[in-house]
């Protein structure tokens, strides 16, 4: 069964005296149960609007959202019982309440019995290092501590689907590492579905089973992470030579760029076949330029993201 199904989802916002701003434009994708699904894109791509439509805070102009077997529009209560969410900016916590009061409130709101809620809240606050300050008002916390409380509130009812909109925003390195560990455990050990938006592309590459990339409300790519990396994995090599390669020789190598420093030339460019690489190396040897090293560049998510942004 799919954890989330989105079909032909659209949302525009009116602007006085101007055409409406299209935030999400006929978006469709399916998220299988138990996956970590990343939604990436530049500012204004529609990521947060999409998350808010999935958790029912914004009503779409068109389209359908299903959480598990439930239609969000016609079976809202059942659908919302499956979701926990962290929204950008800690907007899902009450700053005048303490951390403990926030967790107990959201747990009871989701129908969790008091004794179960207390045990769950104690565990979450302990893991996030907030137990000793659990009785203090959240408004007295640092930005990072407030974000920790927001994450704990999203998890206190033990939901099947967890929506995390920039969950590591404002966190220090240690707390961000804790959140990353949690995200992996939620999916891989507990079988939960996690929808993650983030600007931290290395984190998305490490954690996500599948990645959707958006720009201006449209879907540019939606593939399993490893397949996405393979699709854009070009045969690009870095060839390091001892000595300086003449400029004319560089111009005779289509697609290659050269950088000379510390007595060495580094050539970077595409090689279509293995035989072409061997011929190229023989050419340098004949020119009397000793080979220092040959390395192949591997595609990473940051490079793919930038390439898609340039193509869009």
Secondary structure as GFF3:
##gff-version 3
##sequence-region A 1 312
A	DSSP	beta_strand	2	15	.	.	.	ID=ss1
A	DSSP	beta_strand	18	32	.	.	.	ID=ss2
A	DSSP	beta_strand	36	41	.	.	.	ID=ss3
A	DSSP	alpha_helix	47	54	.	.	.	ID=ss4
A	DSSP	beta_strand	62	67	.	.	.	ID=ss5
A	DSSP	beta_strand	70	71	.	.	.	ID=ss6
A	DSSP	alpha_helix	76	80	.	.	.	ID=ss7
A	DSSP	beta_strand	83	86	.	.	.	ID=ss8
A	DSSP	alpha_helix	99	109	.	.	.	ID=ss9
A	DSSP	alpha_helix	114	127	.	.	.	ID=ss10
A	DSSP	three_ten_helix	131	133	.	.	.	ID=ss11
A	DSSP	three_ten_helix	138	140	.	.	.	ID=ss12
A	DSSP	alpha_helix	143	155	.	.	.	ID=ss13
A	DSSP	beta_strand	161	165	.	.	.	ID=ss14
A	DSSP	alpha_helix	173	188	.	.	.	ID=ss15
A	DSSP	beta_strand	193	197	.	.	.	ID=ss16
A	DSSP	alpha_helix	201	207	.	.	.	ID=ss17
A	DSSP	beta_strand	210	215	.	.	.	ID=ss18
A	DSSP	beta_strand	218	224	.	.	.	ID=ss19
A	DSSP	alpha_helix	225	231	.	.	.	ID=ss20
A	DSSP	beta_strand	236	242	.	.	.	ID=ss21
A	DSSP	alpha_helix	247	251	.	.	.	ID=ss22
A	DSSP	beta_strand	257	261	.	.	.	ID=ss23
A	DSSP	beta_strand	264	270	.	.	.	ID=ss24
A	DSSP	alpha_helix	274	286	.	.	.	ID=ss25
A	DSSP	beta_strand	291	297	.	.	.	ID=ss26
A	DSSP	alpha_helix	301	311	.	.	.	ID=ss27
###
